[in-house]
Amino acid sequence: MRFSDRLATDNALTLVRSSARLVFALITFLYLYHGGIDVGSWLALVMLGAYVALHGALVWRGGMLAEAGGVALDIVAIAASVWLDPSPMPPTLMLFLVLILSGGLLHGPMRFNLLLGLSALAVAVLISLGERRIGADVSAMWFAGTIMLACALYAGVLLYRNQAHERLALEATWRDPQTGLISHQALISTAGWLLPLHDRMAAHLTLVLVEAGTGQNLATLAERLSQRLRRSDIAARYNEQALALMLPCTTVTAAENLLSDLRQQGTEFRAALVAVSSNDQSLEAALHHLEHHLQRANDSNHWMVHATSV
């Protein structure tokens, strides 16, 4: 396995994040220790030990609670470092910017916005407390906070732009990487010649929309469907929750039997199906029509619904 492949694994991400936190903690400790904080240099060592121990416990536990606890611990530790910073304009404020940017790069805009809001609140509280702190340069702290906010917002705009580019690139690809099926855009392109062909041949064509049920993921559902479909059948990724099937030369009854057999094998899903009798209506409109009817289905007895013909 290449180094880049190893770096992409979850274990490598945990190692990189833990190492980065340790490096920043050591740098901050050395700065506060040699800076001679008012309450004693020993406190910096105690904070370092507590920070490393708590983060080690969170990494060992894992899960979403550990992730949320790690974020909270980072914010508290940075806020404490800023408060203990002996400089009139604490350079440790920059650690908030590191926290925001790292969270946004790893988890996307939602995490970026959350960390930006929490950091802005923490900085505002620290600045207000700094007004009563002897020796604090409040105007410099406000300036530094404003510059950091501007940098974070600029980085957020670039992050959103990159995410939009990734979405457009994914839509332009022929094959969906998560399910291994063709993409939504590829399905629309295929329908451009398949629907008129079946219309001229007066052959049956059934369109199906399938959504994974509780306890099932889309990749598993796609794999089990692929094992049952013929080579002439077309399966594609429709959206984040559903797959679309085009079954040439297949009646609605035959499609029902296929879905029922798959359901009896233990695959939980909901399905909506319709017979396509004309190519006058676009595939996009037909899929949207099926998506509307799929809302009537559930994961129990009424898992398959029939839409009106398109």
ZIHU-V315254 format. One record per backbone hydrogen bond with DSSP energy under -1.0 kcal/mol. CO is the residue of the C=O (numbers start at 1). NH is the residue of the N-H. Records with the same first field share a line. If there is no record, write none. Layout:
CO = NH ; NH
This chain:
2 = 6
3 = 7
6 = 9
9 = 13
10 = 14
11 = 15
12 = 16
13 = 17
14 = 18
15 = 19
16 = 20
17 = 21
18 = 22
19 = 23
20 = 24
21 = 25
22 = 26
23 = 27
24 = 28
25 = 29
26 = 30
27 = 31
28 = 32
29 = 33
30 = 34
31 = 35
37 = 40
40 = 43
41 = 45
42 = 46
43 = 47
44 = 48
45 = 49
46 = 50
47 = 51
48 = 52
49 = 53
50 = 54
51 = 55
52 = 56
53 = 57
54 = 58
55 = 59
56 = 60
57 = 61
58 = 62
63 = 67
64 = 68
65 = 69
66 = 70
67 = 71
68 = 72
69 = 73
70 = 74
71 = 75
72 = 76
73 = 77
74 = 78
75 = 79
76 = 80
77 = 81
78 = 82
79 = 83
80 = 84
81 = 85
88 = 137
90 = 93
91 = 94
92 = 95
93 = 96
94 = 98
95 = 99
96 = 100
97 = 101
98 = 102
99 = 103
100 = 104
101 = 105
102 = 106
103 = 107
104 = 108
108 = 112
109 = 113
110 = 114
111 = 115
112 = 116
113 = 117
114 = 118
115 = 119
116 = 120
117 = 121
118 = 122
119 = 123
120 = 124
121 = 125
122 = 126
123 = 127
124 = 128
125 = 129
126 = 130
129 = 132
130 = 133
133 = 136
136 = 138
137 = 141
138 = 142
139 = 143
140 = 144
141 = 145
142 = 146
143 = 147
144 = 148
145 = 149
146 = 150
147 = 151
148 = 152
149 = 153
150 = 154
151 = 155
152 = 156
153 = 157
154 = 158
155 = 159
156 = 160
157 = 161
158 = 162
159 = 163
160 = 164
161 = 165
162 = 166
163 = 167
164 = 168
165 = 169
166 = 170
167 = 171
168 = 172
174 = 183
176 = 180
181 = 176
182 = 237
183 = 187
184 = 188
185 = 189
186 = 190
187 = 191
190 = 193 ; 194
191 = 195
193 = 197
194 = 198
195 = 199
196 = 200
197 = 201
198 = 203
204 = 249
205 = 276
206 = 247
207 = 274
208 = 245
209 = 272
210 = 243
211 = 270
213 = 216
217 = 221
218 = 222
219 = 223
220 = 224
221 = 225
222 = 226
223 = 227
225 = 228 ; 229
234 = 246
235 = 182
236 = 244
241 = 212
242 = 238 ; 239
243 = 210
244 = 236
245 = 208
246 = 234
247 = 206
251 = 255
252 = 256
253 = 257
254 = 258
255 = 259
256 = 260
257 = 261
258 = 262
259 = 263
260 = 264
262 = 267
263 = 266
268 = 213
270 = 211
271 = 305
272 = 209
273 = 307
274 = 207
282 = 286
283 = 287
284 = 288
285 = 289
286 = 290
287 = 291
288 = 292
289 = 293
290 = 294
293 = 296
294 = 297
301 = 303
302 = 298
303 = 271
305 = 273
